[in-house]
Amino acid sequence: GEDVEQSLFLSVREGDSSVINCTYTDSSSTYLYWYKQEPGAGLQLLTYIFSNMDMKQDQRLTVLLNKKDKHLSLRIADTQTGDSAIYFCAEIYGGATNKLIFGTGTLLAVQP
Amino acid sequence: NAGVTQTPKFQVLKTGQSMTLQCAQDMNHEYMSWYRQDPGMGLRLIHYSVGAGITDQGEVPNGYNVSRSTTEDFPLRLLSAAPSQTSVYFCASSSSGRVNNEQFFGPGTRLTVL
């Protein structure tokens, strides 16, 4: 099967930038996603990038896509304590519109 | 809109018992999916449906059944629960009409099988 890999844990200080990395395997993925899961809740779409883009910026969020290396990253500028959560990257598997392959998730801990 | 709702929020079963996890959405979405979330493994797709009357298997379908008799509901059945099915279960829905194929998730059901 397809594997999407992430580091498990990241700790940053409030006000610093956070960078969460992800490697994926399906080069035919049309969209790649970042989902956020707060404690005890379901996942919410944070941002996404279309595969023909290298970068997407959305307020404090910057997504970088390196298709050659199949590497996706999420940068959160001016990280706040409210950003503490688990972040999942995901890719569409096999071109189907609703079959997502999720990474293992990165727990972001923001220290005050 | 209530979005995606799941019941129950918590459930404890004994090995061999059966139960149904309920999922409903009020957004008229064609696609619905069930995932399980286990520590260090992300979310894995169990079953999915592309419309009423149509279901298919995901990555980890064994031990689970689904049906989709209406657009709104997508129940997940455990016929004979096993401790390996202890997990958090998420239901999600999406519409082909959204350009980014965003999936909307329910709040989850935490299941423990003793």
Interface residues (C-beta under 8 A of the other chain):
Chain A: G1 V4 L8 Y31 Y33 G40 A41 G42 L43 Q44 L45 Y48 F50 F88 I92 T97 N98 K99 L100 I101 F102 G103 T104 G105
Chain B: V4 Y31 S33 Y35 G40 M41 G42 L43 R44 L45 Y48 V50 G58 E59 F90 A92 S94 S96 N100 N101 E102 Q103 F105 G106 P107 G108
